[in-house]
Amino acid sequence: MAFHPEVERFLARGRELGAMLGRVHAAAFDDLRVRRAAPEEPNLIPEIDGYGALKDVWMEGIVDRYSAAQIEQLFMSAMQECYAVLGERREAAARAAVPDLEDLGADLG
């Protein structure tokens, strides 16, 4: 079934918007990884994804230098570093995935 050409253009733009939003979601959440070291210990580095979930942790040579409680404090400090930049990294990833997103609003308006 064929629609009026204006409707076809509007539907095509809607599909394009859906694809763009999918790329933004993937870049800003699914594919994003943030690694930050603890300020006090550069050898303790957690990695979180775009949702803020822990994905990996590196603790090279620290287990024998700190107590369990100290490692916990270092780990939480490093996690705070990750969360501190997560929003900024998420926004940058989304902009990189769809650099022409601002132009889309003008086209649909």
Secondary structure, DSSP 4 states (H G I P E B T S, - for coil): ----HHHHHHHHHHHHHHHHHHHHHIIIIIS-EEE--BTTBTTEEEEEETTS-EEEEEETTTTTTS-HHHHHHHHHHHHHHHHHHHHHHHHHHHHHH-TTHHHHHHHH-
